[in-house]
Amino acid sequence: MIRSRRLSSYHRNGRNGRRHIPPRLVRGRPTPRLPLGRWLMNALLAVFGLIAVVLIALTGFAYNAYIQVAESLRPRLALLDNRALFENSRMFDRNGELLYEFFDTGKRTKVSIDEISPLLIQATIAIEDKTFYTNPGIDLAGIIRTLVDSLRLGEEVGGASTITQQVIKNSVLTPEERLPERRYERKLKEIILAQELDRIYTKDQILELYLNENFYGNLAYGIQAASEVYFGVSAAELDLNQASLLAGLPQLPSVYNPINYLERDEQGGYLPPVFVDDDWLDPNARLPSGTPLPRIRQAAVLRRMVEDGYITETQARRALATPLRFAPQEAPLNAPHFVFYVRDLLLQRYGPQIVYGGGLRITTTLDLQLQRMAQATAFERIAELESRNIHNAAVVIMQPNTGQILAMVGSIDYNAVKPTKTPGESGNVLDGQVNVATRERQPGSALKPFTYLAAMEQGMTPETVLWDVPTEFPTGTGDWYAPQNYNGQWNGPVRIRTALANSLNMPAVKALKFAGIDYTIRLLERVGIRTGLKRGAGFYGLSLTLGGGEVSPLELTTAYNTLASGGRYFPPVAILEITDSQGRTLERFSPPAG
């Protein structure tokens, strides 16, 4: 019986003593599932793994592409040892008479790094590439920072070019590769070639290339030529004042050209001292009013030198507070002010390498015979007026319906300097190298025709009667403005045409009040005054029509040329044609149709 129970139990529970489950119940039992969190983790790991594989593949592809591009570009570095440099460019008047020849081959003297003042080297590295001696030819952090700033601001932001990249840009890449529309391609080539150059050349060799081929303005290529041209010393003899100024010029040599800002005395030309405030080391600090651009740039260089520990703040202050003397600037040329005006236009369009070494033939709009007549007339007229304390003049002659500049006299004598003789005053009453034709001056009554034009656009006519009687106008500051006529007399009711013909002051002021100062300023911009009169209506007030605002003779002539052209504006034109050394036309002026 006992055995019978065991057998019965065996059959009932199966071989292992477990209860037997019918097949129909097994088929209906649910399959065990993984937890949701573990499933998501596995999916994420798979995605990350795929991304990692793709990134590795892309990195490998990019590296191989970089190697191939670098290999293809590397032979171009041989251009640093074998390249043609100068070919003089020439500037002519409209009739083919030579105005000026660019003698750059006579203004480059190669020197070794050991023959250059350490102060100049330090100043250059501080302002251009502070990590020069440690970076691999590029500043990766600077590139990323520039890219982030560009994305943040929604526009391209310049910067981040190292000294090595600038050597590549200026000495290896072709003029076509440096065109603005190819800037992305150029930047990529700069980055690749700069790293290759950094592997092949030592840092001192790269710096020597840079300092010998940099353009410092005023026909000076290389630091030795710049030292001689500006200061009459060798590159090894530069002091801190001189070195810090020169180091800042290559960024914008035509803008920072110190010759355009010199004051003069019996000893020659100089930049006056600058006395800075205690907060001047802050890049956002403002320098004293009237500080010329070359000194502003020099202060930026000195500020960087102090930050990087090359000099002390006391040394920097002393340099700025010391007058900076310049060597005499000889100018054996025709129509010098016009020539340098055109030169600056060319530098903005083509850059110094093409302008000074590209063998250009520049035909200008100038009529040299007319220029000489204007120059002689200005000189004679000032000789008649000198007893009345009038010492200088400027002349601009422009062709109606084209805007071509036929003559530009910037002073009565380019090489003349006359100190003031007025007791209690200092400075010069005549500084011949300053181009007064492009400097802003008070125009006197010359804006009256445009005031009446603005009033007529607002509803007046030449027949409109204005009262020429004593009148006071509130200034908004508690004072009253009471203009007078030049002869102290009043004429009662006068028509606009009569008021303009007799240059009466009170009717012009009333016409300006009628037209509105803002409206009149906008009209003046339409007719040609594009850079002057930017301080706002509140600054000028009703005295604007009597000369209370400053404009340049060039822009004033442009405005009158608009009147002479039937009300159609023509921008000033100084260049008729430019051809390169192969005779190919780079640009040619075509008169506007109609």
ABEGO torsion letter per residue (X at the ends): XAAAAAAAAAAAAEAAGBBBBBAAAAAABBBBBBBAAAAAAAAAAAAAAAAAAAAAAAAAAAAAAAAAAAAAAAAAAAAAABBBBBBBBBBBBAAGBBABBBBAAAABBBBBAAABBAAAAAAAAAAABAAAAABAGBBAAAAAAAAAAAAAAGBBBBEGBBAAAAAAAAAABBAAAABAAAAAAAAAAAAAAAAAAAAABBAAAAAAAAAAABBAEGGBBEAAAAAAAAAGBBAAABBAAAAAAAAAAAABAAAABAAAABBBBAAEBBBBBBBBBAAAABAABBBBBGBBAAAAAAAAAAAAAAAAGABBAAAAAAAAABBBBBBBBBBBBBGAAAAAAAAAAAAAAAEAAAAAAAGBBBBBABBAAAAAAAAAAAAAAAAAAAAAGBABBBBBBBBBGAGBBABBBABABAABBBBBABBGBBEBABBAABBAAABBBBAEAAAAAAAAAAAAAAGBBAABBBBBBBBBBBAGAGBBBBBBBAAGBBAEBBBAAAAAAAGBAAAAAAAAAAAEAAAAAAAAAAAGBAABGAAEAAAAEAAAAAGABBBBAAAAAAAAAAAAAGGBBBBBBABABBBBAAGBBABBBBBBBX
